[in-house]
Amino acid sequence: MNKTLIRTTLAAVATTALVAGLSATPASAFSACQVTDTGGVDDKGFNETAWKGVQDAEKDLGIEGKLLESKAETDYEPNINSFISQNCDIIVTVGFLLGEATKEAAEANPDVKFSIVDFAYDPTIPNVLGQVYATDEAAFLAGYLAAGMSKTGVVGTFGGINIPPVTIFMDGFYRGVDYYNEKKGAEVVVLGWDPDSGEGLFTNNFDSLDDGRAFAKNLNDEGADIVMPVAGPVGLGSAALADEIGTENLAIIGVDADQYLTDPEKKHVYLTSVLKRMDATVVEAIKQAQDGTFEGGVIVGTLENNGVGLAPYHDFEATIPDDLKKEIDEIGAGIMAGEISVKG
């Protein structure tokens, strides 16, 4: 190899190394790595809201965020292990169904910090911070609203899978309707769920828009003019049906995020949404891991700490009677004060 070629090759190598050095994330950067549940990070609700928490932490805390999407339950373990091998400073897993895979990984890697959305361990695991939500508090308000707004006297709900983070929404909704009936001497009926028997309607998936449409149609055919799907992107199919047949026949109550904002094409069909502010608790978990205050245990989002809530009424603002809005505000205050139980 002649001297000119040697000099050219060395220069190219040096340039490549310089460019790589400039573009690479510093080795000292704090990394928060998130594993989604199935349904995709663009699900307009659950996974997307949790990922927003990492994105907010990137902006507010200066950390590096990484994401792996689970296409199936078989992806949970390899995705977690991939992030362990990348030496992530905290691994955030999203969803009740990741409970077992997260537990196994945490116990096998006690020096790695984990946080899991929608799961709390009993007994707690020292290196895992659970994030759970009293969504029945906010859903109770949504049930009262639905009962007060229904023209047919029939409302409905259905879930994705019969697991506690889903059914807690349905419990609150059902009992909010019951509370309305008790206060008003009304007989509004809830289709799709019975909290006493634990039996109801479930699509058994979190991704089929066709199921969302079909389940909402069945409920509507039985008289329900307001439906709350608790099934991630499945609910977008219900919203499409409401758009097609008109909100005078069917209105939707969203869950997780304010779906008026996340589903802009169908925003007018959402009476309100039951908010689960996973973004806020994800940021808090990352902050604790970054500043050294992280401990295993649980964060609980409630009405009182703004971890759950009811979204604005948006396009329905003018059609909801002022008296009903006032009652809902008073009930929310009563729940926070411990004067009203959402547990039935």
N, C-alpha and C positions, 0 to 999 in steps of 0.2 A: 504494500500500500504506500503510495507516494506521500510526501509531506503535505501537499496541498489538500489531498483527500482526507488525511488525518485531521488537519486543522478544521476543515469544513464539517466533518463528522462530530468533532468535539463541540464545535459552536452550536450545531443543531441540538446535541444532547443538552448542553447548558441552557439553551433557549427553552427547550421543552420542560426542563426541570424548573426554570424560573416561572413559566406560565402556570405549571401545575401548582407551584408553591403559592402563587398569587390567588389562584382560584379555589384552592382547597380550604376547608373549614379548619381553623386552628385546632390543634390537638387538645387544647385546654377548654374548648367550647363545651358547655353543658348540654347534653342531648336528652330530649324526652321523646320516647319512641312508642307509637300507638299501634295496637293491633285491633282492627275493627271486627265486629260481628259480620255475619252474612247480610246482604242487602246493599252493600256498597257505601262508600263514603259520601256519595252524592244522593243519599236516600231522602233528602228534604226533611229530615227529622233526627232520628236517634244517632246514627253514626256521624252524620254531618255536624250535629251540635257538639258532640264530644270532640271532634277534630277541630272545630272552631276554638275550643279551649286551648289546644296546643298552638294554634296559629296566633291566638291572643297572647300566649306566653312568649312566643317568638318576638312579637312586637314590644311587649311590656317588660319582659324579663331578659331579653337578649339571648335566649337559648336557641338551640338548633332542634327543629322538629323533624321526625321521621315517621313514615306511615307504611304499614303493610295491611292490605285488605284481605279478609278471609272470604273466599268464594264458597267454601263449604266448611262444615265443622271439622273435617279432617285437616284443615289448614291451621287450626288454632295452635297446636303444639309446635309444628315447624316454624311458624311465624314468630312465636315467642322465643324459641331457641335461636332463631336467626338474630334477634335483637340482643340476646344474651351474649352471643359470640361477637357482637359489635360493641360490647362494653357500654351499653346505654346507661345513663345515670338514673333514669327511672323508666320503667316500662308500664304503660297504661293499657289495660285490656278493657274492651268495651262490650259489656253484655253479660247477663246472667249465665248464658250457656258456656262462657269461658271460665266459669268458676272452678271446675275441676282441673283444667289444664293450667290455670294460673296458680292454684294451690300446689300442684305437683312441682312446677318450675320454681316457685318461691321456696319451698322446703328443700329442694335440691340445690338452691343457690342462695343461701341465707345472707350473703353480702350484697345481693342485688335488690334494689328498691322496686316495689310493684304497687300499682294502684289499680283497682278494678271498679268499673262503673256498673251499678245495679247489683252489687253483691257485697255481703258482709259475712265474715266467718265467725263462728262461735264454737270453740274459743278463737280469739283473734290470732293472727300469725304476725310475729314481730316485724317482718319486713313487707307487710301488705297493708295498705290503707284502702278500706272499702268506701265506696261512694253510693249512698242509697237516698231515696227521696220519698217524702210523705205525699206522694202524688194524689192519694185519696182525699187530701185536704182541698186541693184545687179542683179535682174532679167532682167533689161534693158540690162546689159552687156551680160547676158546669151542669150537673144534674138538676139543680134547682132552677137554673136559667132555662134549660131545655123544657122542663115541666111547665114553667111559666110562659114559654113561647109556643108550645105545641098547640096547633089548631085541632088536631085529631084526638088528642089525649093519649097518644101512643108514641113512645120514643124507643130507640134501640141502640145496642152496642154489640160489637163482636171483637174478638182478639186474634192475634197471630198464632201464638202457642199458649197453652194453659200453664203459665209459669207466674210466680208472684209479681215480677215487675210489670206484667201485663194486667193481671187480674186486680191489682191494687187500684188501677184506674177505674176498672169496671165496678169494683166495690164502692168507691166513692161516688161514682155517677149514679148508681142504683140508690144509694142511701140519700143522696141529695134530692132525688125525685121523691123518695119516701118522706123526707123532711118537708118538702113542699106540700105533699098530700096531707100530712099531719097538720100543718099550719093553716092550710086553705080549705080543708075539708074536701079535697079533690080526690080523683081516682085515676091519675095518670099512670099508665101501664108501661113497664120496662120490658122490652123483648131482648133476648140474646144472652141474658146472664141472671143467675140466681146465686147470690153470695152465700146463702145458707147451705145449699147443696153442692156448690162449687161446679155446677154444670152450666154450660152455655155454648155459644157458637164460636168456633175457632177454625181459621183457614189452614192451620198447621204449616204455615210458611210466612215469611216476611218480605216476599218479593213479587207475588203475582198480582198485578193490577186487575187482571181478569177476575180473580177471586174477590177483590175489593168491590168491583162492580156488581158481581153476582150476589154477594152477601148483602150489600146495601139494597139491591133490588128486591131480594126476598123479604127483607125487613119492611121496605116501603110497600110492597104488595100486601103485607099484613097490617098496614096502617101507620107505620112509623114515618113521621115527617121530619124528624131530627135523628141523626145517627152519629155515634162516636166510634169510629174504627180505631182499635189499639193494635196496629199491625205494621208500623213503619210504612214503607212505600206502597203496601197493599191499599192503604187508605186513599192513595191518589186515584185509584180506580173508582172508589166511592164518590170522590169529588167530581170525576168526569161524568158520572151518572147524574149527579145533582145539577151540573152545568147543562146537561142535555134535557132534563125534564123540568128544570126551573126550580128556583129556591122556594117558590110558593108551595111546591110539592115535596121538596127534600132539601134540608140544610145539613151541613156537616160540622161537627166539632172536631178540630184537629188535636193532635197530641205531640208532646215532646217540644217542638218549636212552634213559633207563631206561623202557621201555615199560610196565612194571608200573605206573608212576606216570602216564604220559601216555595210556594206554589203560585206564582204571580198570574199565570194564565187562567187559573180557576179561583182566584182569590175571593171573588164575590160570593162563593158558596159557603164560606166559613163563618159560622155564627160567632165563634171564638175558638181558642185553642187552650188546652191544658198544658201549661209550660213546665217542663222539667229542665232546669238550668244546669245541664251537665257541663256546659262550657265553663261556668263559674267554679264548680267543684274541681274540674280538671286543672284549671289554673292554680287553685289553692293547693292541690296535691303536688304539682310541679314546684310551686314556690317553696313549700315545706322541704322538698328534697334538695332544692338548690341552696336554701339558707341554713340547712342543718337542723331544722326543727322537726323533721319527719319522724313519725312513730307509727307503728302498726295500730290499727283500730278502725274507726269509722267516722265519716262525715255524713251528717243527715241534713238534706235540704228540706226546709219547711216553708210554710207561708211566712212565718215570723222572720226567718233569716233570708227571705227572698230566693230560696232554693227551688221553690215551686210557685206557681201563680196562674192567674187567668189572663190571657192576652186581651188587648183592646177589642171592642166589638166592630170596629172598622165600618164596613158598609152597612151593618145592621144597627149602628149607633142610633140612628133616628127612629128606627122601628121598635126598639126595645123601650117599654114604658119606663119613665123616670122612677116610679115607685118600685119597680122590679130591680132596677140598677141599685137603688138605695138599699133594698133588702139584702141584695147580694153583698154589698159592702159591709153591712152590719153583721151578716153571717160570718164573713171572713174575719172580722174583728172578734166575734164571739169564739171562733175556732182558735184564734191566736191566744185569746185570754183563757182558754180552757173551759169556757162556759158551754160550748157546743161540741159534742162528740161526733166524729165522722165514722165511728166504728160500729154504729148500730146498737 
